[in-house]
Amino acid sequence: MESWKRSLYILCIGQFLAMASVSCVTPFLPLYLQELGVRGHAELTLWSGAIYGANLLSAFVMAPIWGRLADRHGRKPMLLRSGFGVAMTITLMGVARGPVDLLLLRLLNGMLSGFGPAAIALTAKNSPKDRSGYALGLLQSSSVGGTVCGPLLGGLMADRFSFAEVFLYLGISIFAASLVVLFGVRERTEERSTKLRSTGLRSDMKEIMACRPLPALFVSALLQRAATVGTLPLIPLYVQMLAPGSGNVGLLAGIASAAMGAANMLTAPQLGKLGDRAGQSRVLTASLLGTMLMAIPQVFVQQFWQLVALRCCSGACMGGLGPSLNALVRRHAPPGMESRVFSYLNCAQMAGGLLGSSGMGWIAATFGLRYVFAGSAILLAINFIWISVTGHGAARKGGTIEA
């Protein structure tokens, strides 16, 4: 087996375990806070929001720094730093003495996180350029699979074990994944210092933003994440509206989310491979158009099965978004600055997730729950127009147009 393929498969396993372990915490974190002494709905909501946001905030701040260090010292060391660091902080969450301890550990966890972006940067660098779409698509399938399976596993584990045991098992899983990466993944050794002449993060940003296609790609990533992630927290409420009186809303919401995730997993490698042949920009625009068209009818569904069918179709279309975007970023990243470019891409996606969640919540409160899907479709339409106008997927190189 070729070295890059072996490394890819190992990274996929690590990505699955990392994403599953992180998302495992979602179903029972409020319950854990109650066990730590938090009482009252208002206080519980406040602490839950703060603890979720703390992780995202520290990850956002640290991403450019880790990207710079990855270009200097290698992507694999940064991936291992993240894996072992997150394993330690998640294990320590099981012995937290109160919500303040948990908040600080989540802040530290965000500071040390970055397994996913590091894996993307390493895969993009290791894989041949004509196979990068396929490789990144397979990696995305592993990420989505972990995200979909994680909450289910977390719920099952929380029912069977104590919270401390769950955190311990999650830490062991990430530690094991990091060991597999340590001994099984090889990084291509290439130049690492040619683009480190800049004096700091501000100079990095100037140099990256000077590459004409990249700022447009970052904007596209922000809009894409806002449109697709912003609706997720509201799916349980929408399911509750479609199935009033149902005693298993949580299960039905899980089915709706899993349908989209499973379709995404199945199509991402194939659409990534199609992008390698037909052009990543074409796959990106087609996927945006398909996802937008699938969002519109979700405004009008009357039955739960209709929502599941449309979410499944949306997931199938979304399978082309991540691999194509990552492949285009890899193509246009300045040599030796790939990890920094992916770290800024990750920052744009996190900002999109925050804006999407808050914006969709405002739409639901102002116009009604159904209209969050109209908001998603509008953002996707804006993104489609943005791509068509900027033409960033077809940047000029040597006087020719690349698709």
Contacts in CASP RR format, 6 or more apart in sequence:
PFRMAT RR
TARGET T0000
AUTHOR 0000-0000-0000
METHOD contacts of the structure
MODEL  1
MESWKRSLYILCIGQFLAMASVSCVTPFLPLYLQELGVRGHAELTLWSGA
IYGANLLSAFVMAPIWGRLADRHGRKPMLLRSGFGVAMTITLMGVARGPV
DLLLLRLLNGMLSGFGPAAIALTAKNSPKDRSGYALGLLQSSSVGGTVCG
PLLGGLMADRFSFAEVFLYLGISIFAASLVVLFGVRERTEERSTKLRSTG
LRSDMKEIMACRPLPALFVSALLQRAATVGTLPLIPLYVQMLAPGSGNVG
LLAGIASAAMGAANMLTAPQLGKLGDRAGQSRVLTASLLGTMLMAIPQVF
VQQFWQLVALRCCSGACMGGLGPSLNALVRRHAPPGMESRVFSYLNCAQM
AGGLLGSSGMGWIAATFGLRYVFAGSAILLAINFIWISVTGHGAARKGGT
IEA
3 126 0 8 1.000
3 186 0 8 1.000
4 126 0 8 1.000
4 127 0 8 1.000
4 128 0 8 1.000
4 131 0 8 1.000
4 135 0 8 1.000
6 184 0 8 1.000
7 122 0 8 1.000
7 123 0 8 1.000
7 126 0 8 1.000
7 184 0 8 1.000
7 185 0 8 1.000
7 186 0 8 1.000
7 187 0 8 1.000
8 123 0 8 1.000
8 126 0 8 1.000
8 127 0 8 1.000
8 135 0 8 1.000
8 138 0 8 1.000
8 139 0 8 1.000
10 180 0 8 1.000
10 181 0 8 1.000
10 184 0 8 1.000
10 185 0 8 1.000
11 119 0 8 1.000
11 122 0 8 1.000
11 123 0 8 1.000
11 139 0 8 1.000
11 142 0 8 1.000
11 181 0 8 1.000
11 185 0 8 1.000
12 138 0 8 1.000
12 139 0 8 1.000
12 141 0 8 1.000
12 142 0 8 1.000
13 142 0 8 1.000
13 177 0 8 1.000
13 180 0 8 1.000
14 115 0 8 1.000
14 119 0 8 1.000
14 142 0 8 1.000
14 177 0 8 1.000
14 178 0 8 1.000
14 180 0 8 1.000
14 181 0 8 1.000
15 115 0 8 1.000
15 116 0 8 1.000
15 119 0 8 1.000
15 139 0 8 1.000
15 142 0 8 1.000
15 143 0 8 1.000
15 146 0 8 1.000
16 142 0 8 1.000
16 143 0 8 1.000
16 145 0 8 1.000
16 146 0 8 1.000
16 149 0 8 1.000
17 146 0 8 1.000
17 173 0 8 1.000
17 174 0 8 1.000
17 176 0 8 1.000
17 177 0 8 1.000
18 83 0 8 1.000
18 86 0 8 1.000
18 115 0 8 1.000
18 116 0 8 1.000
18 174 0 8 1.000
18 177 0 8 1.000
19 116 0 8 1.000
19 142 0 8 1.000
19 143 0 8 1.000
19 144 0 8 1.000
19 145 0 8 1.000
19 146 0 8 1.000
19 147 0 8 1.000
19 150 0 8 1.000
20 145 0 8 1.000
20 146 0 8 1.000
20 147 0 8 1.000
20 149 0 8 1.000
20 150 0 8 1.000
20 153 0 8 1.000
20 173 0 8 1.000
21 86 0 8 1.000
21 90 0 8 1.000
21 150 0 8 1.000
21 170 0 8 1.000
21 171 0 8 1.000
21 173 0 8 1.000
21 174 0 8 1.000
22 86 0 8 1.000
22 90 0 8 1.000
22 113 0 8 1.000
23 146 0 8 1.000
23 147 0 8 1.000
23 150 0 8 1.000
23 151 0 8 1.000
24 150 0 8 1.000
24 151 0 8 1.000
24 153 0 8 1.000
24 154 0 8 1.000
24 155 0 8 1.000
24 157 0 8 1.000
24 166 0 8 1.000
24 170 0 8 1.000
25 90 0 8 1.000
25 93 0 8 1.000
25 154 0 8 1.000
25 170 0 8 1.000
26 150 0 8 1.000
26 151 0 8 1.000
26 154 0 8 1.000
27 151 0 8 1.000
27 154 0 8 1.000
27 155 0 8 1.000
27 158 0 8 1.000
28 154 0 8 1.000
28 155 0 8 1.000
28 158 0 8 1.000
28 163 0 8 1.000
28 166 0 8 1.000
29 48 0 8 1.000
29 51 0 8 1.000
29 52 0 8 1.000
30 44 0 8 1.000
30 48 0 8 1.000
31 158 0 8 1.000
31 163 0 8 1.000
32 102 0 8 1.000
32 163 0 8 1.000
33 44 0 8 1.000
33 47 0 8 1.000
33 48 0 8 1.000
33 51 0 8 1.000
33 99 0 8 1.000
33 102 0 8 1.000
34 44 0 8 1.000
35 163 0 8 1.000
36 96 0 8 1.000
36 97 0 8 1.000
36 98 0 8 1.000
36 99 0 8 1.000
36 102 0 8 1.000
37 98 0 8 1.000
37 99 0 8 1.000
38 44 0 8 1.000
38 47 0 8 1.000
38 99 0 8 1.000
47 99 0 8 1.000
47 103 0 8 1.000
50 103 0 8 1.000
51 99 0 8 1.000
51 102 0 8 1.000
51 103 0 8 1.000
51 106 0 8 1.000
52 106 0 8 1.000
53 106 0 8 1.000
54 103 0 8 1.000
54 106 0 8 1.000
54 107 0 8 1.000
54 110 0 8 1.000
55 106 0 8 1.000
55 107 0 8 1.000
55 109 0 8 1.000
55 110 0 8 1.000
55 113 0 8 1.000
56 110 0 8 1.000
56 350 0 8 1.000
56 354 0 8 1.000
57 107 0 8 1.000
58 106 0 8 1.000
58 107 0 8 1.000
58 108 0 8 1.000
58 109 0 8 1.000
58 110 0 8 1.000
58 111 0 8 1.000
59 110 0 8 1.000
59 111 0 8 1.000
59 113 0 8 1.000
59 114 0 8 1.000
59 350 0 8 1.000
60 347 0 8 1.000
60 350 0 8 1.000
60 351 0 8 1.000
61 111 0 8 1.000
62 110 0 8 1.000
62 111 0 8 1.000
62 112 0 8 1.000
62 113 0 8 1.000
63 114 0 8 1.000
63 117 0 8 1.000
63 343 0 8 1.000
63 344 0 8 1.000
63 346 0 8 1.000
63 347 0 8 1.000
63 350 0 8 1.000
64 201 0 8 1.000
64 204 0 8 1.000
64 205 0 8 1.000
64 340 0 8 1.000
64 343 0 8 1.000
64 344 0 8 1.000
64 347 0 8 1.000
65 201 0 8 1.000
66 78 0 8 1.000
66 81 0 8 1.000
66 82 0 8 1.000
66 114 0 8 1.000
66 117 0 8 1.000
66 118 0 8 1.000
66 339 0 8 1.000
66 343 0 8 1.000
67 78 0 8 1.000
67 117 0 8 1.000
67 121 0 8 1.000
67 339 0 8 1.000
67 340 0 8 1.000
67 342 0 8 1.000
67 343 0 8 1.000
68 196 0 8 1.000
68 200 0 8 1.000
68 201 0 8 1.000
68 204 0 8 1.000
68 339 0 8 1.000
68 340 0 8 1.000
68 343 0 8 1.000
69 78 0 8 1.000
70 77 0 8 1.000
70 78 0 8 1.000
70 118 0 8 1.000
70 121 0 8 1.000
70 339 0 8 1.000
70 340 0 8 1.000
70 343 0 8 1.000
71 192 0 8 1.000
71 195 0 8 1.000
71 196 0 8 1.000
71 336 0 8 1.000
71 337 0 8 1.000
71 338 0 8 1.000
71 339 0 8 1.000
71 340 0 8 1.000
72 192 0 8 1.000
72 193 0 8 1.000
72 196 0 8 1.000
73 192 0 8 1.000
74 187 0 8 1.000
74 192 0 8 1.000
74 339 0 8 1.000
75 118 0 8 1.000
75 121 0 8 1.000
75 122 0 8 1.000
75 125 0 8 1.000
75 187 0 8 1.000
75 338 0 8 1.000
75 339 0 8 1.000
76 122 0 8 1.000
76 181 0 8 1.000
76 185 0 8 1.000
76 186 0 8 1.000
76 187 0 8 1.000
78 114 0 8 1.000
78 118 0 8 1.000
78 339 0 8 1.000
79 114 0 8 1.000
79 115 0 8 1.000
79 118 0 8 1.000
79 119 0 8 1.000
79 122 0 8 1.000
79 178 0 8 1.000
79 181 0 8 1.000
79 185 0 8 1.000
80 178 0 8 1.000
80 181 0 8 1.000
80 182 0 8 1.000
81 112 0 8 1.000
82 112 0 8 1.000
82 113 0 8 1.000
82 114 0 8 1.000
82 115 0 8 1.000
82 116 0 8 1.000
82 118 0 8 1.000
83 112 0 8 1.000
83 115 0 8 1.000
83 174 0 8 1.000
83 175 0 8 1.000
83 177 0 8 1.000
83 178 0 8 1.000
83 181 0 8 1.000
84 175 0 8 1.000
84 178 0 8 1.000
85 112 0 8 1.000
86 109 0 8 1.000
86 112 0 8 1.000
86 113 0 8 1.000
86 115 0 8 1.000
86 171 0 8 1.000
86 174 0 8 1.000
87 171 0 8 1.000
87 172 0 8 1.000
87 174 0 8 1.000
87 175 0 8 1.000
87 178 0 8 1.000
88 112 0 8 1.000
88 171 0 8 1.000
89 105 0 8 1.000
89 106 0 8 1.000
89 108 0 8 1.000
89 109 0 8 1.000
89 112 0 8 1.000
90 109 0 8 1.000
90 167 0 8 1.000
90 170 0 8 1.000
90 171 0 8 1.000
90 174 0 8 1.000
91 167 0 8 1.000
91 168 0 8 1.000
91 170 0 8 1.000
91 171 0 8 1.000
91 172 0 8 1.000
92 105 0 8 1.000
92 167 0 8 1.000
93 102 0 8 1.000
93 105 0 8 1.000
93 106 0 8 1.000
93 109 0 8 1.000
93 167 0 8 1.000
94 163 0 8 1.000
94 164 0 8 1.000
94 166 0 8 1.000
94 167 0 8 1.000
94 168 0 8 1.000
95 164 0 8 1.000
96 102 0 8 1.000
96 105 0 8 1.000
114 346 0 8 1.000
115 174 0 8 1.000
116 143 0 8 1.000
117 339 0 8 1.000
117 342 0 8 1.000
117 343 0 8 1.000
117 345 0 8 1.000
117 346 0 8 1.000
118 339 0 8 1.000
119 139 0 8 1.000
120 136 0 8 1.000
120 139 0 8 1.000
120 326 0 8 1.000
120 342 0 8 1.000
121 338 0 8 1.000
121 339 0 8 1.000
121 342 0 8 1.000
122 185 0 8 1.000
122 187 0 8 1.000
123 132 0 8 1.000
123 135 0 8 1.000
123 136 0 8 1.000
123 139 0 8 1.000
124 132 0 8 1.000
124 135 0 8 1.000
124 136 0 8 1.000
124 326 0 8 1.000
124 327 0 8 1.000
124 329 0 8 1.000
124 330 0 8 1.000
124 338 0 8 1.000
124 342 0 8 1.000
125 187 0 8 1.000
125 188 0 8 1.000
125 190 0 8 1.000
125 330 0 8 1.000
125 338 0 8 1.000
126 135 0 8 1.000
126 186 0 8 1.000
126 187 0 8 1.000
126 188 0 8 1.000
127 133 0 8 1.000
127 134 0 8 1.000
127 135 0 8 1.000
127 136 0 8 1.000
129 330 0 8 1.000
129 331 0 8 1.000
130 276 0 8 1.000
131 276 0 8 1.000
132 276 0 8 1.000
132 326 0 8 1.000
132 327 0 8 1.000
132 330 0 8 1.000
132 331 0 8 1.000
133 272 0 8 1.000
133 273 0 8 1.000
133 275 0 8 1.000
133 276 0 8 1.000
133 280 0 8 1.000
133 323 0 8 1.000
133 324 0 8 1.000
133 326 0 8 1.000
133 327 0 8 1.000
134 269 0 8 1.000
134 272 0 8 1.000
134 273 0 8 1.000
134 276 0 8 1.000
134 323 0 8 1.000
136 272 0 8 1.000
136 322 0 8 1.000
136 323 0 8 1.000
136 326 0 8 1.000
136 327 0 8 1.000
136 330 0 8 1.000
137 268 0 8 1.000
137 269 0 8 1.000
137 271 0 8 1.000
137 272 0 8 1.000
137 319 0 8 1.000
137 320 0 8 1.000
137 322 0 8 1.000
137 323 0 8 1.000
138 268 0 8 1.000
138 269 0 8 1.000
140 264 0 8 1.000
140 268 0 8 1.000
140 319 0 8 1.000
140 322 0 8 1.000
140 323 0 8 1.000
140 326 0 8 1.000
141 264 0 8 1.000
141 265 0 8 1.000
141 266 0 8 1.000
141 268 0 8 1.000
141 269 0 8 1.000
144 261 0 8 1.000
144 264 0 8 1.000
144 265 0 8 1.000
144 268 0 8 1.000
145 261 0 8 1.000
145 265 0 8 1.000
147 261 0 8 1.000
148 257 0 8 1.000
148 258 0 8 1.000
148 261 0 8 1.000
148 262 0 8 1.000
148 265 0 8 1.000
151 254 0 8 1.000
152 254 0 8 1.000
152 258 0 8 1.000
154 166 0 8 1.000
157 165 0 8 1.000
157 166 0 8 1.000
157 169 0 8 1.000
158 166 0 8 1.000
161 169 0 8 1.000
190 336 0 8 1.000
191 335 0 8 1.000
191 336 0 8 1.000
192 336 0 8 1.000
194 335 0 8 1.000
194 336 0 8 1.000
195 207 0 8 1.000
195 334 0 8 1.000
195 335 0 8 1.000
195 336 0 8 1.000
195 337 0 8 1.000
198 204 0 8 1.000
198 206 0 8 1.000
198 207 0 8 1.000
204 337 0 8 1.000
204 340 0 8 1.000
205 344 0 8 1.000
207 334 0 8 1.000
207 337 0 8 1.000
208 214 0 8 1.000
208 333 0 8 1.000
208 334 0 8 1.000
208 337 0 8 1.000
208 340 0 8 1.000
208 341 0 8 1.000
208 344 0 8 1.000
209 215 0 8 1.000
211 332 0 8 1.000
211 333 0 8 1.000
211 334 0 8 1.000
212 392 0 8 1.000
212 395 0 8 1.000
213 328 0 8 1.000
213 332 0 8 1.000
213 392 0 8 1.000
213 393 0 8 1.000
213 395 0 8 1.000
214 329 0 8 1.000
214 332 0 8 1.000
214 333 0 8 1.000
214 341 0 8 1.000
214 344 0 8 1.000
216 386 0 8 1.000
216 387 0 8 1.000
216 390 0 8 1.000
216 391 0 8 1.000
216 392 0 8 1.000
217 325 0 8 1.000
217 328 0 8 1.000
217 329 0 8 1.000
217 332 0 8 1.000
217 345 0 8 1.000
217 392 0 8 1.000
217 393 0 8 1.000
218 344 0 8 1.000
218 345 0 8 1.000
218 348 0 8 1.000
219 348 0 8 1.000
219 386 0 8 1.000
220 284 0 8 1.000
220 325 0 8 1.000
220 383 0 8 1.000
220 386 0 8 1.000
220 387 0 8 1.000
220 392 0 8 1.000
221 325 0 8 1.000
221 345 0 8 1.000
221 348 0 8 1.000
221 349 0 8 1.000
221 352 0 8 1.000
222 348 0 8 1.000
222 349 0 8 1.000
222 351 0 8 1.000
222 352 0 8 1.000
222 355 0 8 1.000
223 352 0 8 1.000
223 379 0 8 1.000
223 380 0 8 1.000
223 382 0 8 1.000
223 383 0 8 1.000
223 386 0 8 1.000
224 288 0 8 1.000
224 321 0 8 1.000
224 322 0 8 1.000
224 325 0 8 1.000
224 349 0 8 1.000
224 380 0 8 1.000
224 383 0 8 1.000
225 348 0 8 1.000
225 349 0 8 1.000
225 350 0 8 1.000
225 352 0 8 1.000
225 353 0 8 1.000
225 356 0 8 1.000
226 352 0 8 1.000
226 353 0 8 1.000
226 355 0 8 1.000
226 356 0 8 1.000
226 359 0 8 1.000
226 379 0 8 1.000
227 291 0 8 1.000
227 295 0 8 1.000
227 356 0 8 1.000
227 375 0 8 1.000
227 376 0 8 1.000
227 377 0 8 1.000
227 379 0 8 1.000
227 380 0 8 1.000
227 383 0 8 1.000
228 291 0 8 1.000
228 318 0 8 1.000
228 321 0 8 1.000
228 376 0 8 1.000
229 352 0 8 1.000
229 353 0 8 1.000
229 356 0 8 1.000
229 357 0 8 1.000
230 353 0 8 1.000
230 356 0 8 1.000
230 357 0 8 1.000
230 359 0 8 1.000
230 360 0 8 1.000
230 372 0 8 1.000
230 376 0 8 1.000
231 360 0 8 1.000
231 372 0 8 1.000
231 373 0 8 1.000
231 376 0 8 1.000
232 257 0 8 1.000
233 357 0 8 1.000
233 360 0 8 1.000
233 361 0 8 1.000
234 360 0 8 1.000
234 361 0 8 1.000
234 364 0 8 1.000
234 369 0 8 1.000
234 372 0 8 1.000
235 253 0 8 1.000
235 254 0 8 1.000
235 256 0 8 1.000
235 257 0 8 1.000
236 249 0 8 1.000
236 250 0 8 1.000
236 253 0 8 1.000
237 364 0 8 1.000
237 369 0 8 1.000
238 307 0 8 1.000
238 369 0 8 1.000
238 370 0 8 1.000
238 372 0 8 1.000
239 246 0 8 1.000
239 249 0 8 1.000
239 250 0 8 1.000
239 252 0 8 1.000
239 253 0 8 1.000
239 256 0 8 1.000
239 304 0 8 1.000
239 307 0 8 1.000
240 246 0 8 1.000
240 249 0 8 1.000
241 369 0 8 1.000
242 301 0 8 1.000
242 302 0 8 1.000
242 303 0 8 1.000
242 304 0 8 1.000
242 307 0 8 1.000
243 249 0 8 1.000
243 252 0 8 1.000
243 304 0 8 1.000
246 252 0 8 1.000
252 304 0 8 1.000
255 308 0 8 1.000
256 304 0 8 1.000
256 307 0 8 1.000
256 308 0 8 1.000
256 311 0 8 1.000
257 311 0 8 1.000
259 308 0 8 1.000
259 309 0 8 1.000
259 311 0 8 1.000
259 312 0 8 1.000
259 315 0 8 1.000
260 311 0 8 1.000
260 312 0 8 1.000
260 314 0 8 1.000
260 315 0 8 1.000
260 318 0 8 1.000
261 315 0 8 1.000
262 312 0 8 1.000
263 312 0 8 1.000
263 313 0 8 1.000
263 314 0 8 1.000
263 315 0 8 1.000
263 316 0 8 1.000
263 319 0 8 1.000
264 315 0 8 1.000
264 316 0 8 1.000
264 318 0 8 1.000
264 319 0 8 1.000
266 316 0 8 1.000
267 315 0 8 1.000
267 316 0 8 1.000
267 317 0 8 1.000
267 319 0 8 1.000
267 320 0 8 1.000
268 319 0 8 1.000
268 320 0 8 1.000
268 322 0 8 1.000
268 323 0 8 1.000
269 323 0 8 1.000
271 283 0 8 1.000
271 287 0 8 1.000
271 319 0 8 1.000
271 320 0 8 1.000
271 323 0 8 1.000
271 324 0 8 1.000
272 280 0 8 1.000
272 283 0 8 1.000
272 320 0 8 1.000
272 323 0 8 1.000
272 324 0 8 1.000
272 327 0 8 1.000
274 283 0 8 1.000
275 282 0 8 1.000
275 283 0 8 1.000
275 323 0 8 1.000
275 324 0 8 1.000
275 327 0 8 1.000
276 327 0 8 1.000
278 403 0 8 1.000
279 403 0 8 1.000
280 323 0 8 1.000
280 324 0 8 1.000
280 327 0 8 1.000
280 328 0 8 1.000
280 331 0 8 1.000
280 393 0 8 1.000
280 403 0 8 1.000
281 324 0 8 1.000
281 328 0 8 1.000
281 387 0 8 1.000
281 391 0 8 1.000
281 392 0 8 1.000
281 393 0 8 1.000
281 394 0 8 1.000
281 403 0 8 1.000
282 403 0 8 1.000
283 320 0 8 1.000
283 323 0 8 1.000
283 324 0 8 1.000
284 320 0 8 1.000
284 321 0 8 1.000
284 324 0 8 1.000
284 325 0 8 1.000
284 328 0 8 1.000
284 387 0 8 1.000
284 393 0 8 1.000
285 384 0 8 1.000
285 387 0 8 1.000
285 388 0 8 1.000
287 317 0 8 1.000
287 318 0 8 1.000
287 319 0 8 1.000
287 320 0 8 1.000
287 321 0 8 1.000
287 324 0 8 1.000
288 321 0 8 1.000
288 380 0 8 1.000
288 383 0 8 1.000
288 384 0 8 1.000
288 387 0 8 1.000
289 384 0 8 1.000
290 317 0 8 1.000
291 314 0 8 1.000
291 315 0 8 1.000
291 317 0 8 1.000
291 318 0 8 1.000
291 321 0 8 1.000
291 380 0 8 1.000
292 377 0 8 1.000
292 380 0 8 1.000
292 381 0 8 1.000
292 384 0 8 1.000
294 310 0 8 1.000
294 313 0 8 1.000
294 314 0 8 1.000
294 315 0 8 1.000
294 317 0 8 1.000
295 314 0 8 1.000
295 373 0 8 1.000
295 374 0 8 1.000
295 375 0 8 1.000
295 376 0 8 1.000
295 377 0 8 1.000
295 380 0 8 1.000
296 373 0 8 1.000
296 374 0 8 1.000
296 377 0 8 1.000
297 306 0 8 1.000
297 310 0 8 1.000
298 307 0 8 1.000
298 310 0 8 1.000
298 311 0 8 1.000
298 314 0 8 1.000
298 373 0 8 1.000
299 370 0 8 1.000
299 371 0 8 1.000
299 373 0 8 1.000
299 374 0 8 1.000
300 370 0 8 1.000
301 307 0 8 1.000
301 310 0 8 1.000
325 345 0 8 1.000
326 342 0 8 1.000
326 345 0 8 1.000
328 392 0 8 1.000
328 393 0 8 1.000
329 341 0 8 1.000
329 342 0 8 1.000
329 345 0 8 1.000
330 338 0 8 1.000
331 402 0 8 1.000
332 395 0 8 1.000
333 341 0 8 1.000
333 342 0 8 1.000
334 341 0 8 1.000
360 372 0 8 1.000
360 375 0 8 1.000
360 376 0 8 1.000
361 372 0 8 1.000
363 371 0 8 1.000
363 372 0 8 1.000
363 374 0 8 1.000
363 375 0 8 1.000
364 371 0 8 1.000
364 372 0 8 1.000
387 393 0 8 1.000
393 402 0 8 1.000
393 403 0 8 1.000
394 401 0 8 1.000
394 402 0 8 1.000
394 403 0 8 1.000
395 401 0 8 1.000
395 402 0 8 1.000
396 402 0 8 1.000
END
